[in-house]
Amino acid sequence: MWNWNNYDEPSPQPPRRPAEANTPSKHNTEIIRREKMGQVAIIGQSIQIKGELTGNEDLTIDGTVEGNIQLKDNSLTIGPNGNIKADINA
């Protein structure tokens, strides 16, 4: 049976959720927030460093670092592609 009273009303749809892969993790959201504030330095996936690495800001490493990392009172984040062989003080 056809109900004319409900003809113009769209049926309710459940809210759409973004795909899980497209949802940023809490960690990635924090990195993005800090990047926008200029508080995080990033060593990209194709970068390779051998020697001493020092600094006074937070650092994310997604490349390769061998040697010594000194980031007194700052955070060091190793990304999914990061390869670290170093003494670390962070």
N, C-alpha and C positions, 0 to 999 in steps of 0.2 A: 504494500500500500504506500502511496506517495503522500508525504506530509509537506504541504505548501508552506507551512509556518517556518520550517527549517531550511527552506530551499536556498535563501541568500546568505545563510550563516555558514562560514567555513567550519569544517570539523576541526576540533582541537588537535594540534600536532605536538608531540613531545619536543622539548628543547633539543637543539642539535648540539652535539659535543664535537669539538675538533678531534681529529685523529690523534691517537696517543703519541705517535712519532712527532707530530707537530707541536705538542704541548711542551713548553720549556720546563726543564727541571728547576727546582729551587736553587741549585748550584748555578746553573746557567743564567737564571734571572738575576742573581746577585752579581755575577761577573758583568752582565750587560749594564746593570745599575752603576757599578763602580766605573766602568769604561766611560759612561756618559758623564760622570763626575771627574774624569781624568785621574782616577786613583789606581788604575791597574795597567801595568806594562805587560805586553804579550810577546812571547817568543814563538813565532809561527812554526808550523809543521816542517817547513823546508829549511829552517835555520839550524846550524850546527855550531856549537861553541865549545872550545877547549881552552881551559885556563881558569881565571878567577872572575866571578860575577858578583858585583856588589851593588847595593842600591838602598834607597830610603822610601820605597813605595812597594805596594803589593805587586806580585808578579805571577803570571800564568805562563807555564811552559808547555808547549805542544810540540816542540822540536827536540833536539838532542843537546844535552849539556854534560860535559865531562870536566871535572876539576873541583872547584870550591865555590859554593854559593853562600854569600853573606847578606842577609836581608834583616838586619837587627830590628826587632819590634814590628815586623811586617809579615804578611801572609804569603806563602808559596803554594800555588795550586798546580798540580801536574795534570795536564789534559789527557784525553784518551789516547793521543799519539805521542805523548811525552816519553822520553827515554833519558833517564838521569843516572849518571855514575859519578856522584859527587859527595863531598862532605857538605852538609847543609846546616846553616844556622838561620832559622827564620821563625 
